[in-house]
Amino acid sequence: MDARKKYSEKRGPAKFQIKIYRLKHMSAQSSPKVTVVVPVYNVAKYLRACMDAIVHQTLTDIQIICVNDGSSDESLSILREYEAKDGRIFIIDKTNGGISSARNAAFPHIRGKYTLFVDSDDIVDLEVARKTYYRAEETQADMVVFYHDIRHDGSVYTKTNKNLDCLPIGVFDTLEDRFEKVGLEYTYPWCKLLKTSCFLDNGIVFPEGLVFEDLSFHWMMLVSVERIAVLPERLYHYQRHPGSISAVKNHRHLDMIAIFDVIRDFLVEKGLFTGWMKDFYVRTRVQTFGALCGPPYRNRLGLLPRHFAAKIRAAFTEEDIRFLQNDKTLRTTTRNDLYELMGMSMPAKVFNVARTLIRGLVRPIERRLKAVLFRKKMKGDHVMHLRVRELSDIVCRLSEECVALRGEREAEKHLSMERITKRAA
């Protein structure tokens, strides 16, 4: 069965109105090497830089699908400008449904052997399509993972809270290697070249209406591919700005609970929710819930909002609780946060509140001490400078006195010699 037909049957009828603009020079039967999928929503400020990097790829045999997700700014007009100049560009204009809906809308129209996902406010390296394509062909890999950097206000970061170059270099064939060595890192869809048939043939789509949709897609792809290759080069430049999901901490992060439900259902359907895979899933799930209980989501007293805590507590299963009680890999702070959430330990709750209160008391004192020490240092430097000047003045005066004394002695010596000369005469 054709992959696109199978995808359409699994996904069912479209829930949105789509307008497709002409594709000038690419027939439905053509098969380019790579398809680039770009979801677009109100990114006119960043879109031209993104599109320039894509249309000037050194690998020219590519298809470019741009999905305008109901933008209200000039994004669609900018896409039409590029469409008029480049026949490889294929525009889909649809009502707003979110980034998952935009990516899924492109799936029936993908013609490339491989697919790259690019967010419309980011920039890719001009060599990304060529290097990843030939890496996939060379290694016969269904997924090629490459590195990225983070750019914010003109600065480039290659490290955040973890090393962005942390993936082991090589090719991974077994399911366990794919999960243990790649599973917890680089879950984003935009840092990979994917074999198109792997997600179309298996009916894998992005869950719509949820954030962190890339996590479930990543897990499903790890199951569906047979080989993963790592390309140790930074070929993607992620642009961080105030509107980014990663920059906002709010209730939408609770969508992570639903995302893990999607992942579990997929593993159960594939008959893989057993053994080490089940343990891996539970460990990742509990660690993620622990992160949702951390300081970024707490109020000034160090407590989670009630609705936030209630939803995480309701999502816990007996397997999660057993893991929490028995596993030794969890950080102490994460374990205490979860114990407090589950009401399993009053000392844990007391510890977390006390920790927050102590931090609130200590930090102002610490800042004040630093200010005092700084002033003392500045004052000490000033005093030392005055003392050096005083010593310098004393040395200068002594030097002048020495010169004057030497002049007086020379004059006395001269007079003595004159007297002796007169007496001798």
DRENVO-413127 format. One record per residue (C-alpha): residue number from 1; x, y, z. Coordinates in Angstrom, 3 decimals, always signed. Each point is the difference from the previous one (the first is absolute). Last residue first. Example, Ala and Ser with C-alpha at 12.3 -4.5 7.8 and 13.67 -1.06 7.14 Angstrom:
<pts>
<nr:2, xx:+13.670, yy:-1.060, zz:+7.140>
<nr:1, xx:-1.370, yy:-3.440, zz:+0.660>
</pts>
This chain:
<pts>
<nr:425, xx:+100.884, yy:+79.956, zz:+49.437>
<nr:424, xx:-0.665, yy:-3.099, zz:+2.114>
<nr:423, xx:-2.403, yy:+1.917, zz:+2.191>
<nr:422, xx:-1.944, yy:+1.213, zz:-3.054>
<nr:421, xx:-0.305, yy:-3.535, zz:-1.423>
<nr:420, xx:-1.257, yy:-1.384, zz:+3.324>
<nr:419, xx:-2.637, yy:+2.700, zz:+0.178>
<nr:418, xx:-1.160, yy:-0.698, zz:-3.588>
<nr:417, xx:-0.217, yy:-3.711, zz:+0.722>
<nr:416, xx:-2.148, yy:+0.643, zz:+3.067>
<nr:415, xx:-2.325, yy:+2.247, zz:-1.991>
<nr:414, xx:-0.491, yy:-2.742, zz:-2.612>
<nr:413, xx:-0.698, yy:-2.614, zz:+2.671>
<nr:412, xx:-2.590, yy:+2.271, zz:+1.596>
<nr:411, xx:-1.694, yy:+0.491, zz:-3.379>
<nr:410, xx:+0.013, yy:-3.746, zz:-0.689>
<nr:409, xx:-1.461, yy:-0.657, zz:+3.424>
<nr:408, xx:-2.765, yy:+2.568, zz:-0.586>
<nr:407, xx:-0.804, yy:-1.524, zz:-3.369>
<nr:406, xx:-0.182, yy:-3.487, zz:+1.513>
<nr:405, xx:-2.378, yy:+1.276, zz:+2.659>
<nr:404, xx:-2.207, yy:+1.587, zz:-2.656>
<nr:403, xx:-0.028, yy:-3.216, zz:-2.039>
<nr:402, xx:-0.786, yy:-2.050, zz:+3.085>
<nr:401, xx:-2.776, yy:+2.397, zz:+0.978>
<nr:400, xx:-1.516, yy:-0.292, zz:-3.479>
<nr:399, xx:+0.153, yy:-3.790, zz:+0.186>
<nr:398, xx:-1.539, yy:+0.019, zz:+3.435>
<nr:397, xx:-2.830, yy:+2.206, zz:-1.278>
<nr:396, xx:-0.596, yy:-2.281, zz:-3.009>
<nr:395, xx:+0.026, yy:-3.093, zz:+2.196>
<nr:394, xx:-2.515, yy:+1.601, zz:+2.363>
<nr:393, xx:-2.251, yy:+0.986, zz:-2.924>
<nr:392, xx:+0.110, yy:-3.555, zz:-1.369>
<nr:391, xx:-0.801, yy:-1.387, zz:+3.433>
<nr:390, xx:-3.005, yy:+2.292, zz:+0.222>
<nr:389, xx:-1.148, yy:-0.966, zz:-3.523>
<nr:388, xx:+0.315, yy:-3.684, zz:+0.830>
<nr:387, xx:-2.016, yy:+0.563, zz:+3.144>
<nr:386, xx:-2.726, yy:+1.770, zz:-1.936>
<nr:385, xx:-0.202, yy:-2.866, zz:-2.548>
<nr:384, xx:-0.134, yy:-2.534, zz:+2.798>
<nr:383, xx:-2.874, yy:+1.894, zz:+1.541>
<nr:382, xx:-1.857, yy:+0.047, zz:-3.349>
<nr:381, xx:+0.599, yy:-3.727, zz:-0.579>
<nr:380, xx:-1.254, yy:-0.715, zz:+3.498>
<nr:379, xx:-3.099, yy:+2.106, zz:-0.644>
<nr:378, xx:-0.660, yy:-1.868, zz:-3.251>
<nr:377, xx:+0.521, yy:-3.308, zz:+1.762>
<nr:376, xx:-2.139, yy:+1.099, zz:+2.880>
<nr:375, xx:-2.718, yy:+1.097, zz:-2.426>
<nr:374, xx:+0.159, yy:-3.373, zz:-1.770>
<nr:373, xx:-0.103, yy:-1.842, zz:+3.281>
<nr:372, xx:-3.051, yy:+1.994, zz:+1.038>
<nr:371, xx:-1.752, yy:-0.645, zz:-3.347>
<nr:370, xx:+0.784, yy:-3.718, zz:+0.193>
<nr:369, xx:-1.304, yy:-0.093, zz:+3.531>
<nr:368, xx:-3.224, yy:+1.704, zz:-1.078>
<nr:367, xx:-0.498, yy:-2.450, zz:-2.866>
<nr:366, xx:+0.553, yy:-2.933, zz:+2.356>
<nr:365, xx:-2.382, yy:+1.453, zz:+2.544>
<nr:364, xx:-2.633, yy:+0.459, zz:-2.706>
<nr:363, xx:+0.626, yy:-3.623, zz:-1.154>
<nr:362, xx:-0.041, yy:-1.543, zz:+3.451>
<nr:361, xx:-3.529, yy:+0.864, zz:+1.043>
<nr:360, xx:-1.801, yy:-1.047, zz:-3.183>
<nr:359, xx:+2.273, yy:-3.017, zz:-0.318>
<nr:358, xx:-0.876, yy:-0.971, zz:+3.552>
<nr:357, xx:-3.699, yy:+0.330, zz:-0.796>
<nr:356, xx:+0.328, yy:-2.135, zz:-3.130>
<nr:355, xx:+1.981, yy:-2.714, zz:+1.769>
<nr:354, xx:-2.386, yy:+0.041, zz:+2.955>
<nr:353, xx:-2.962, yy:-0.507, zz:-2.352>
<nr:352, xx:+1.804, yy:-2.850, zz:-1.778>
<nr:351, xx:+1.188, yy:-1.652, zz:+3.232>
<nr:350, xx:-3.412, yy:+0.270, zz:+1.656>
<nr:349, xx:-1.568, yy:-1.676, zz:-3.034>
<nr:348, xx:+2.653, yy:-2.727, zz:+0.035>
<nr:347, xx:-0.380, yy:-0.417, zz:+3.753>
<nr:346, xx:-3.764, yy:-0.574, zz:-0.552>
<nr:345, xx:+0.726, yy:-2.961, zz:-2.267>
<nr:344, xx:-2.340, yy:-1.846, zz:-2.347>
<nr:343, xx:-2.291, yy:+2.945, zz:-0.749>
<nr:342, xx:+0.418, yy:-0.735, zz:-3.713>
<nr:341, xx:+1.240, yy:+3.505, zz:-0.795>
<nr:340, xx:+2.305, yy:+0.077, zz:+3.023>
<nr:339, xx:+1.522, yy:-3.335, zz:-0.956>
<nr:338, xx:+0.387, yy:+1.305, zz:-3.565>
<nr:337, xx:+1.906, yy:+3.096, zz:+1.077>
<nr:336, xx:+2.099, yy:-2.057, zz:+2.418>
<nr:335, xx:+0.952, yy:-2.451, zz:-2.771>
<nr:334, xx:+0.940, yy:+2.840, zz:-2.339>
<nr:333, xx:+2.120, yy:+1.647, zz:+2.714>
<nr:332, xx:+1.741, yy:-3.298, zz:+0.772>
<nr:331, xx:+0.823, yy:-0.638, zz:-3.665>
<nr:330, xx:-1.524, yy:-3.161, zz:-1.416>
<nr:329, xx:+2.370, yy:-2.856, zz:-0.862>
<nr:328, xx:-0.730, yy:-2.101, zz:+3.097>
<nr:327, xx:-3.314, yy:-1.503, zz:-1.146>
<nr:326, xx:-2.100, yy:-1.716, zz:+2.670>
<nr:325, xx:-2.601, yy:+2.437, zz:+1.332>
<nr:324, xx:-0.422, yy:+2.133, zz:-3.120>
<nr:323, xx:-0.062, yy:-3.097, zz:-2.197>
<nr:322, xx:-2.732, yy:-1.536, zz:+2.135>
<nr:321, xx:-1.959, yy:+3.286, zz:-0.162>
<nr:320, xx:+0.259, yy:+0.184, zz:-3.797>
<nr:319, xx:-1.090, yy:-3.636, zz:-0.325>
<nr:318, xx:-3.030, yy:+0.704, zz:+2.216>
<nr:317, xx:-0.981, yy:+2.799, zz:-2.380>
<nr:316, xx:+0.464, yy:+3.761, zz:+0.318>
<nr:315, xx:-2.171, yy:+2.146, zz:-2.296>
<nr:314, xx:-2.326, yy:+1.082, zz:+2.818>
<nr:313, xx:+2.941, yy:+1.468, zz:+1.931>
<nr:312, xx:+1.151, yy:+1.987, zz:-3.056>
<nr:311, xx:-3.507, yy:+1.392, zz:-0.505>
<nr:310, xx:-0.454, yy:+0.869, zz:+3.680>
<nr:309, xx:+3.380, yy:+1.727, zz:+0.274>
<nr:308, xx:-0.737, yy:+2.401, zz:-2.861>
<nr:307, xx:-3.555, yy:+0.685, zz:+1.152>
<nr:306, xx:+1.277, yy:+0.773, zz:+3.504>
<nr:305, xx:+2.863, yy:+2.286, zz:-1.033>
<nr:304, xx:+3.335, yy:-1.575, zz:+0.988>
<nr:303, xx:+1.584, yy:+1.186, zz:+3.251>
<nr:302, xx:+3.398, yy:+1.687, zz:+0.500>
<nr:301, xx:-1.431, yy:+2.812, zz:+2.065>
<nr:300, xx:+0.567, yy:+2.452, zz:-2.869>
<nr:299, xx:-1.889, yy:-2.207, zz:-2.460>
<nr:298, xx:+1.301, yy:-3.141, zz:-1.687>
<nr:297, xx:+0.241, yy:-0.831, zz:-3.730>
<nr:296, xx:+3.621, yy:+1.018, zz:-0.600>
<nr:295, xx:+1.001, yy:-1.607, zz:+3.358>
<nr:294, xx:-0.637, yy:-3.659, zz:-0.935>
<nr:293, xx:-3.228, yy:-2.025, zz:+0.009>
<nr:292, xx:-0.121, yy:-0.174, zz:-3.810>
<nr:291, xx:+3.582, yy:-1.310, zz:+0.071>
<nr:290, xx:-1.108, yy:-2.816, zz:+2.297>
<nr:289, xx:-2.788, yy:-0.857, zz:-2.439>
<nr:288, xx:+2.669, yy:-0.298, zz:-2.696>
<nr:287, xx:+2.145, yy:-2.276, zz:+2.174>
<nr:286, xx:-3.056, yy:-2.155, zz:+0.705>
<nr:285, xx:-0.826, yy:-0.330, zz:-3.708>
<nr:284, xx:+3.572, yy:-0.762, zz:-1.043>
<nr:283, xx:+0.314, yy:-2.736, zz:+2.642>
<nr:282, xx:-3.420, yy:-1.454, zz:-0.864>
<nr:281, xx:+0.819, yy:-0.128, zz:-3.739>
<nr:280, xx:+3.417, yy:-1.574, zz:+0.556>
<nr:279, xx:-1.513, yy:-2.611, zz:+2.331>
<nr:278, xx:-2.668, yy:-0.819, zz:-2.616>
<nr:277, xx:+2.672, yy:-0.291, zz:-2.686>
<nr:276, xx:+2.151, yy:-2.164, zz:+2.298>
<nr:275, xx:-2.699, yy:-2.629, zz:+0.296>
<nr:274, xx:-3.416, yy:+0.633, zz:-1.551>
<nr:273, xx:-1.894, yy:+2.712, zz:-1.878>
<nr:272, xx:+1.295, yy:-1.124, zz:-3.400>
<nr:271, xx:-3.104, yy:-1.676, zz:-1.448>
<nr:270, xx:-0.270, yy:+2.625, zz:-2.762>
<nr:269, xx:-3.428, yy:+1.140, zz:+1.227>
<nr:268, xx:+1.307, yy:+0.108, zz:+3.585>
<nr:267, xx:+2.924, yy:+2.169, zz:-1.106>
<nr:266, xx:-2.367, yy:+2.373, zz:-1.839>
<nr:265, xx:-2.362, yy:+0.239, zz:+2.979>
<nr:264, xx:+2.943, yy:+0.746, zz:+2.320>
<nr:263, xx:+1.274, yy:+2.795, zz:-2.287>
<nr:262, xx:-3.427, yy:+1.640, zz:-0.209>
<nr:261, xx:-0.340, yy:-0.174, zz:+3.799>
<nr:260, xx:+3.450, yy:+1.558, zz:+0.310>
<nr:259, xx:-1.191, yy:+2.914, zz:-2.154>
<nr:258, xx:-3.116, yy:+0.394, zz:+2.150>
<nr:257, xx:+2.153, yy:+0.558, zz:+3.097>
<nr:256, xx:+2.349, yy:+2.330, zz:-1.912>
<nr:255, xx:-3.032, yy:+2.169, zz:-0.705>
<nr:254, xx:+0.592, yy:+1.221, zz:+3.567>
<nr:253, xx:+2.555, yy:+2.373, zz:-1.535>
<nr:252, xx:-2.958, yy:+2.000, zz:-1.285>
<nr:251, xx:-0.532, yy:+1.139, zz:+3.626>
<nr:250, xx:+2.861, yy:+2.489, zz:-0.237>
<nr:249, xx:+3.781, yy:+0.347, zz:-0.319>
<nr:248, xx:+0.908, yy:+1.921, zz:-3.176>
<nr:247, xx:+3.459, yy:+0.112, zz:-1.616>
<nr:246, xx:-0.166, yy:-3.545, zz:-1.380>
<nr:245, xx:-3.272, yy:+0.849, zz:-1.737>
<nr:244, xx:+1.717, yy:+2.864, zz:-1.835>
<nr:243, xx:-1.744, yy:+3.374, zz:+0.116>
<nr:242, xx:+2.800, yy:+1.747, zz:+1.897>
<nr:241, xx:+2.646, yy:-0.931, zz:-2.623>
<nr:240, xx:+2.365, yy:-2.933, zz:-0.516>
<nr:239, xx:+1.192, yy:-0.569, zz:-3.578>
<nr:238, xx:+1.234, yy:-3.560, zz:-0.595>
<nr:237, xx:+2.847, yy:-0.137, zz:-2.491>
<nr:236, xx:+0.163, yy:-3.399, zz:-1.685>
<nr:235, xx:+3.026, yy:-1.623, zz:-1.668>
<nr:234, xx:+2.282, yy:-0.454, zz:+2.987>
<nr:233, xx:+2.068, yy:-3.022, zz:-1.047>
<nr:232, xx:+0.435, yy:-3.439, zz:+1.570>
<nr:231, xx:-2.166, yy:-1.988, zz:-2.464>
<nr:230, xx:-1.560, yy:-2.869, zz:+1.950>
<nr:229, xx:-1.471, yy:-3.009, zz:-1.796>
<nr:228, xx:-3.189, yy:-1.849, zz:+0.966>
<nr:227, xx:-1.077, yy:-3.391, zz:-1.369>
<nr:226, xx:-3.250, yy:-1.973, zz:-0.070>
<nr:225, xx:-2.528, yy:+2.805, zz:+0.294>
<nr:224, xx:-3.515, yy:-0.592, zz:+1.399>
<nr:223, xx:+0.688, yy:-0.201, zz:+3.747>
<nr:222, xx:+2.245, yy:+3.061, zz:+0.119>
<nr:221, xx:-2.531, yy:+1.746, zz:-2.253>
<nr:220, xx:-2.807, yy:-0.582, zz:+2.490>
<nr:219, xx:+2.144, yy:+1.383, zz:+2.825>
<nr:218, xx:+0.850, yy:+3.129, zz:-2.014>
<nr:217, xx:-3.610, yy:+0.639, zz:-1.014>
<nr:216, xx:-1.028, yy:-0.292, zz:+3.665>
<nr:215, xx:+2.646, yy:+2.536, zz:+1.060>
<nr:214, xx:-0.578, yy:+2.415, zz:-2.918>
<nr:213, xx:-3.551, yy:+0.717, zz:+1.130>
<nr:212, xx:+1.437, yy:+1.817, zz:+3.004>
<nr:211, xx:-3.087, yy:+2.250, zz:-0.177>
<nr:210, xx:-3.409, yy:-1.533, zz:-0.639>
<nr:209, xx:-2.926, yy:+0.818, zz:-2.294>
<nr:208, xx:+1.037, yy:-2.481, zz:-2.674>
<nr:207, xx:+2.090, yy:-3.100, zz:+0.593>
<nr:206, xx:+2.707, yy:-0.106, zz:-2.725>
<nr:205, xx:-0.502, yy:-2.874, zz:-2.420>
<nr:204, xx:+1.249, yy:-3.563, zz:-0.443>
<nr:203, xx:-2.114, yy:-2.053, zz:-2.418>
<nr:202, xx:+2.614, yy:-2.751, zz:-0.176>
<nr:201, xx:+0.537, yy:+0.252, zz:-3.772>
<nr:200, xx:+0.131, yy:+3.800, zz:+0.149>
<nr:199, xx:+2.403, yy:+0.146, zz:+2.959>
<nr:198, xx:+2.705, yy:-2.384, zz:-1.221>
<nr:197, xx:-0.747, yy:+0.681, zz:-3.687>
<nr:196, xx:+1.394, yy:+3.511, zz:+0.278>
<nr:195, xx:+3.461, yy:-1.004, zz:+1.189>
<nr:194, xx:+0.763, yy:+2.628, zz:+2.596>
<nr:193, xx:+2.752, yy:+2.663, zz:+0.099>
<nr:192, xx:+0.203, yy:+1.190, zz:+3.571>
<nr:191, xx:+0.555, yy:+3.140, zz:+2.081>
<nr:190, xx:-3.383, yy:+1.534, zz:-0.843>
<nr:189, xx:-2.174, yy:-2.733, zz:+1.549>
<nr:188, xx:+1.222, yy:+0.806, zz:+3.532>
<nr:187, xx:+0.674, yy:-2.998, zz:+2.271>
<nr:186, xx:+3.712, yy:+0.767, zz:-0.017>
<nr:185, xx:+0.927, yy:-1.980, zz:+3.083>
<nr:184, xx:-1.968, yy:-2.459, zz:+2.150>
<nr:183, xx:-0.429, yy:-2.713, zz:-2.636>
<nr:182, xx:+3.349, yy:+0.271, zz:-1.810>
<nr:181, xx:+2.326, yy:-2.294, zz:+1.932>
<nr:180, xx:-2.432, yy:-2.048, zz:+2.112>
<nr:179, xx:-2.852, yy:+0.090, zz:-2.502>
<nr:178, xx:+1.845, yy:-0.773, zz:-3.227>
<nr:177, xx:+2.332, yy:-2.394, zz:+1.788>
<nr:176, xx:-2.953, yy:-1.991, zz:+1.365>
<nr:175, xx:-1.682, yy:-0.174, zz:-3.411>
<nr:174, xx:+3.150, yy:-1.342, zz:-1.628>
<nr:173, xx:+1.674, yy:+1.515, zz:-3.061>
<nr:172, xx:+1.934, yy:+3.020, zz:+1.223>
<nr:171, xx:+2.609, yy:+1.679, zz:-2.229>
<nr:170, xx:+2.809, yy:+2.070, zz:+1.468>
<nr:169, xx:+0.860, yy:+3.116, zz:+1.958>
<nr:168, xx:-1.274, yy:+0.011, zz:+3.569>
<nr:167, xx:-2.424, yy:+2.869, zz:+0.596>
<nr:166, xx:+1.100, yy:+2.665, zz:+2.492>
<nr:165, xx:+0.828, yy:+2.878, zz:-2.329>
<nr:164, xx:-2.669, yy:+2.241, zz:+1.503>
<nr:163, xx:+1.713, yy:-0.358, zz:+3.352>
<nr:162, xx:-2.513, yy:+0.522, zz:+2.751>
<nr:161, xx:-1.502, yy:+2.909, zz:+1.879>
<nr:160, xx:+0.700, yy:+2.213, zz:-3.003>
<nr:159, xx:+2.978, yy:-0.473, zz:-2.288>
<nr:158, xx:+0.712, yy:+1.111, zz:-3.580>
<nr:157, xx:-1.366, yy:+3.486, zz:+0.596>
<nr:156, xx:+0.133, yy:+2.698, zz:-2.661>
<nr:155, xx:-0.729, yy:+3.628, zz:+0.880>
<nr:154, xx:-1.810, yy:+2.429, zz:-2.311>
<nr:153, xx:-2.966, yy:+0.461, zz:+2.308>
<nr:152, xx:-0.430, yy:-3.767, zz:+0.401>
<nr:151, xx:+1.481, yy:-2.770, zz:-2.111>
<nr:150, xx:+0.056, yy:-3.667, zz:+0.977>
<nr:149, xx:+2.239, yy:-2.536, zz:-1.738>
<nr:148, xx:-0.820, yy:-3.216, zz:-1.799>
<nr:147, xx:+1.310, yy:-3.535, zz:-0.438>
<nr:146, xx:-0.983, yy:-2.681, zz:-2.500>
<nr:145, xx:-2.165, yy:-3.140, zz:+0.077>
<nr:144, xx:-0.342, yy:-2.084, zz:-3.161>
<nr:143, xx:-2.996, yy:-2.337, zz:-0.054>
<nr:142, xx:-0.780, yy:-2.904, zz:-2.344>
<nr:141, xx:+3.695, yy:-0.824, zz:-0.329>
<nr:140, xx:+1.524, yy:-1.769, zz:-3.007>
<nr:139, xx:+3.412, yy:+1.194, zz:+1.277>
<nr:138, xx:+1.174, yy:+1.716, zz:-3.199>
<nr:137, xx:-3.491, yy:+0.917, zz:-1.184>
<nr:136, xx:-0.891, yy:+1.554, zz:+3.350>
<nr:135, xx:+3.300, yy:+1.902, zz:+0.199>
<nr:134, xx:-0.519, yy:+1.118, zz:-3.615>
<nr:133, xx:-3.402, yy:+1.458, zz:+0.859>
<nr:132, xx:+1.198, yy:+1.569, zz:+3.265>
<nr:131, xx:+2.873, yy:+1.812, zz:-1.666>
<nr:130, xx:-1.990, yy:+1.220, zz:-3.015>
<nr:129, xx:-3.078, yy:+1.178, zz:+1.890>
<nr:128, xx:+1.945, yy:+1.743, zz:+2.778>
<nr:127, xx:+2.584, yy:+1.706, zz:-2.219>
<nr:126, xx:-1.515, yy:+3.505, zz:-0.014>
<nr:125, xx:-0.254, yy:-0.173, zz:+3.799>
<nr:124, xx:-3.510, yy:+0.422, zz:+1.312>
<nr:123, xx:-1.681, yy:+3.068, zz:+1.493>
<nr:122, xx:-2.880, yy:+0.180, zz:+2.484>
<nr:121, xx:-3.259, yy:+1.988, zz:+0.140>
<nr:120, xx:-1.728, yy:-2.202, zz:-2.602>
<nr:119, xx:+0.661, yy:-3.263, zz:+1.809>
<nr:118, xx:+1.739, yy:-2.489, zz:-2.309>
<nr:117, xx:-0.995, yy:-3.661, zz:-0.416>
<nr:116, xx:+2.176, yy:-2.030, zz:-2.390>
<nr:115, xx:-1.403, yy:-2.936, zz:-1.967>
<nr:114, xx:+1.662, yy:-2.796, zz:-1.972>
<nr:113, xx:-1.008, yy:-1.791, zz:-3.202>
<nr:112, xx:-1.784, yy:+3.186, zz:-1.020>
<nr:111, xx:-3.574, yy:+0.177, zz:-1.265>
<nr:110, xx:-1.859, yy:+1.408, zz:+3.045>
<nr:109, xx:-3.522, yy:+1.130, zz:-0.968>
<nr:108, xx:-2.080, yy:-2.241, zz:+2.302>
<nr:107, xx:+2.244, yy:+0.977, zz:+2.967>
<nr:106, xx:-0.214, yy:+3.802, zz:-0.309>
<nr:105, xx:-3.232, yy:+0.351, zz:+1.988>
<nr:104, xx:+1.620, yy:-1.971, zz:+2.840>
<nr:103, xx:+2.636, yy:+2.708, zz:+0.425>
<nr:102, xx:-2.614, yy:+2.747, zz:+0.211>
<nr:101, xx:-2.239, yy:-1.970, zz:+2.383>
<nr:100, xx:+2.970, yy:-0.612, zz:+2.295>
<nr:99, xx:+0.937, yy:+3.708, zz:-0.086>
<nr:98, xx:-3.451, yy:+1.183, zz:+1.009>
<nr:97, xx:-3.415, yy:-0.083, zz:-1.651>
<nr:96, xx:-0.347, yy:+3.344, zz:-1.759>
<nr:95, xx:-1.891, yy:-0.135, zz:-3.260>
<nr:94, xx:+1.917, yy:-1.286, zz:-2.988>
<nr:93, xx:+2.253, yy:+1.242, zz:-2.821>
<nr:92, xx:+2.274, yy:-2.677, zz:-1.500>
<nr:91, xx:+2.868, yy:+1.306, zz:-2.107>
<nr:90, xx:+2.362, yy:-2.133, zz:-2.140>
<nr:89, xx:+3.430, yy:+1.464, zz:-0.747>
<nr:88, xx:+2.184, yy:-1.798, zz:-2.547>
<nr:87, xx:-1.043, yy:+2.451, zz:-2.708>
<nr:86, xx:+2.050, yy:+2.831, zz:+1.526>
<nr:85, xx:-0.488, yy:+3.703, zz:-0.800>
<nr:84, xx:-3.791, yy:+0.290, zz:+0.183>
<nr:83, xx:-0.062, yy:-2.353, zz:+2.993>
<nr:82, xx:+2.451, yy:+2.267, zz:+1.857>
<nr:81, xx:-2.293, yy:+2.995, zz:-0.372>
<nr:80, xx:-3.004, yy:-2.149, zz:+0.867>
<nr:79, xx:+1.676, yy:-1.038, zz:+3.256>
<nr:78, xx:+0.531, yy:+3.673, zz:+0.912>
<nr:77, xx:-3.668, yy:+0.717, zz:-0.627>
<nr:76, xx:-0.960, yy:-2.947, zz:+2.211>
<nr:75, xx:+2.150, yy:+1.288, zz:+2.877>
<nr:74, xx:-1.298, yy:+3.578, zz:-0.131>
<nr:73, xx:-1.898, yy:-0.189, zz:+3.311>
<nr:72, xx:-3.212, yy:-1.857, zz:+0.875>
<nr:71, xx:+1.414, yy:-3.478, zz:-0.580>
<nr:70, xx:-2.572, yy:-2.772, zz:-0.471>
<nr:69, xx:+2.428, yy:-2.907, zz:+0.179>
<nr:68, xx:+1.977, yy:+0.726, zz:-3.163>
<nr:67, xx:+1.530, yy:-3.353, zz:-0.911>
<nr:66, xx:+3.184, yy:+0.289, zz:-2.062>
<nr:65, xx:+1.036, yy:-3.130, zz:-1.901>
<nr:64, xx:+3.462, yy:+0.214, zz:-1.610>
<nr:63, xx:+1.025, yy:-2.849, zz:-2.333>
<nr:62, xx:+3.707, yy:-0.655, zz:-0.473>
<nr:61, xx:+2.419, yy:-0.836, zz:-2.807>
<nr:60, xx:+2.150, yy:+3.104, zz:+0.553>
<nr:59, xx:+2.374, yy:-1.384, zz:+2.622>
<nr:58, xx:+2.159, yy:+3.072, zz:+0.644>
<nr:57, xx:-2.998, yy:+1.533, zz:+1.778>
<nr:56, xx:-0.746, yy:+3.548, zz:-1.139>
<nr:55, xx:-3.802, yy:-0.377, zz:+0.148>
<nr:54, xx:+0.183, yy:-1.130, zz:+3.646>
<nr:53, xx:+2.346, yy:+2.651, zz:+1.420>
<nr:52, xx:-1.909, yy:+2.786, zz:-1.752>
<nr:51, xx:-3.275, yy:-1.419, zz:+1.348>
<nr:50, xx:+1.107, yy:+0.258, zz:+3.633>
<nr:49, xx:+1.447, yy:+3.475, zz:-0.341>
<nr:48, xx:-3.194, yy:+1.136, zz:-1.746>
<nr:47, xx:-2.251, yy:-1.513, zz:+2.660>
<nr:46, xx:+1.419, yy:+1.649, zz:+3.133>
<nr:45, xx:-2.050, yy:+3.193, zz:+0.379>
<nr:44, xx:-2.885, yy:-1.411, zz:-2.058>
<nr:43, xx:-0.396, yy:-2.758, zz:+2.591>
<nr:42, xx:-3.771, yy:+0.041, zz:+0.494>
<nr:41, xx:-0.486, yy:-3.761, zz:-0.538>
<nr:40, xx:+1.985, yy:-2.101, zz:-2.451>
<nr:39, xx:+0.635, yy:-3.770, zz:+0.016>
<nr:38, xx:+3.030, yy:-0.787, zz:-2.228>
<nr:37, xx:+0.410, yy:-3.513, zz:-1.455>
<nr:36, xx:+3.174, yy:-0.628, zz:-2.040>
<nr:35, xx:-0.215, yy:-2.968, zz:-2.367>
<nr:34, xx:+3.246, yy:-1.726, zz:-0.935>
<nr:33, xx:+1.276, yy:-2.076, zz:-2.945>
<nr:32, xx:-2.734, yy:+1.070, zz:-2.367>
<nr:31, xx:-2.541, yy:-2.547, zz:-1.226>
<nr:30, xx:-2.069, yy:+1.166, zz:-2.953>
<nr:29, xx:-3.394, yy:-1.657, zz:-0.542>
<nr:28, xx:-2.118, yy:+2.926, zz:+1.221>
<nr:27, xx:+1.806, yy:+2.286, zz:-2.441>
<nr:26, xx:+2.484, yy:+2.639, zz:+1.065>
<nr:25, xx:+0.510, yy:+3.064, zz:-2.223>
<nr:24, xx:-2.651, yy:+2.503, zz:+1.018>
<nr:23, xx:-1.712, yy:-1.208, zz:+3.156>
<nr:22, xx:-3.218, yy:+1.983, zz:+0.065>
<nr:21, xx:-1.556, yy:+1.153, zz:+3.260>
<nr:20, xx:-1.885, yy:-2.316, zz:+2.309>
<nr:19, xx:-2.915, yy:+1.345, zz:+2.057>
<nr:18, xx:-0.913, yy:-2.139, zz:+2.994>
<nr:17, xx:-3.174, yy:+0.150, zz:+2.105>
<nr:16, xx:+0.300, yy:-1.816, zz:+3.304>
<nr:15, xx:-1.131, yy:-3.206, zz:+1.622>
<nr:14, xx:+1.469, yy:-2.292, zz:-2.648>
<nr:13, xx:-1.630, yy:-3.382, zz:-0.441>
<nr:12, xx:+1.653, yy:-3.068, zz:+1.546>
<nr:11, xx:+3.535, yy:-0.273, zz:+1.389>
<nr:10, xx:+0.381, yy:-3.701, zz:-0.571>
<nr:9, xx:-1.440, yy:+0.077, zz:-3.532>
<nr:8, xx:+2.070, yy:+3.039, zz:-0.967>
<nr:7, xx:+3.225, yy:-1.575, zz:+1.270>
<nr:6, xx:-0.649, yy:-3.218, zz:-1.905>
<nr:5, xx:-0.651, yy:+1.982, zz:-3.185>
<nr:4, xx:+3.244, yy:+1.975, zz:+0.503>
<nr:3, xx:+2.019, yy:-3.166, zz:+0.570>
<nr:2, xx:-1.358, yy:-1.782, zz:-3.088>
<nr:1, xx:-1.253, yy:-3.454, zz:+0.876>
</pts>
